[in-house]
Amino acid sequence: MAYQHGITVTEVTAGARTLVDVATAVIGLVATATAPAGAATAALDAAFPLNRPALVTDIAAAIGVAGTTGTLRLALQAIADQARAPVVVVRVAAGADAAATNTAVIGGTVNGLKTGMQALLAAEAQLGIKPRILGCPGLDTQAVTTALVVVAQKLRGMAYASAIGADIAAATAYRGSFSARELMLICPDFIAFDTVASANATSFAVARALGMRARIDSDEGWHKTLSNVPVVGVVGLTKDIQFDVQDPNCEANLLNAQQVTALIRSGGGFRFWGSRTTIDPTSPFTFESATRTAQVLMDTIAGGMTWAIDKPLRPSLVKDIVETINGTLRGMKTSGQIIDGNAWFDAAKNTAATLKTGKVTIDYDYTPVPPLENLMLNQRITDSYLADFSVA
């Protein structure tokens, strides 16, 4: 060391770190759109090139160039009614028939470029943003929804789709086609006023679910489910859904019992009613909030640990990793996002044989915040309050 008569300061960067929560309020939308020939078509193609992810940050401006037919304009309007959130749009061309449209929406890889909903997987590389709230409103056939679940699993996001069926029985039977914690099915659709048609028209509930999910993420957090929050911009439902908060046999409850989220009118407005995914109801991920908690924790902790990779493997590094995770879990507990959680180093899993190969296993657990799905009140009649009856 060179001679110095004074003070030498050495900056030490070891120790626990603060992890940044992943962005969850990012919508991924697959839609169709066409516009009249001329400037309108040119604007549509420029804003939403076919089969490429396009980032929308100004939804009002995007609606203006979203074409006059197809699902894009109405889907963007439904999202805008609920929230201001970034939307990754993949525009696809409608096919000559339903099967061809399914193929276009599902997409694939052509000349090294992803098409259809697969293009959502390229959004992070192309746009620097990962969509986590996914839907294909108006296009979500059974084949499309099945494929969308796969994309949602790869993105660690949630897919929202229609429970297709002419009535309650058909919708609940349709739900039996799926079993995924990343999927929520919704029945029926909303009715809203379409300013282009100057008349009331079907407004796909899935599109409004995308916007509502993003709004709840921003206002309350990803640990709050979609259920029981007023939906704005709608005037009715496409099907009559009978709802009584005290009746277990009302139609809304029958849908919920089969893990289908219902649309209801209550408290002077319209709401989504239901918090369950389509996974086996005995699964710990039956609630939408449990699934999203797992996804956020996974990406926040794993994504925030790259700083530790390739550092010298010493006990101090492992302590820093454990404390970093515990610090994140404590923060989430304090903010009400989880009930609690804890990380630890298990010596039995980290033998000399594994450590010398550069491998360390850290365990952590957590408890998600469940929604209050069933409030049970005991009402009793009594004459005991008459004991002190008097007329002052």
Helices and strands as residue ranges (DSSP letters): E 27-34, H 39-47, E 53-56, H 59-64, E 69-70, H 72-82, E 87-92, H 98-106, E 109-110, E 113-114, G 116-122, H 123-127, E 133-135, H 142-155, E 158-162, H 168-175, E 183-187, E 190-194, E 199-203, H 205-219, E 230-231, E 236-237, H 251-257, E 260-266, E 269-273, H 288-303, G 306-308, H 315-334, E 338-345, G 347-349, H 352-355, E 362-368, G 384-386
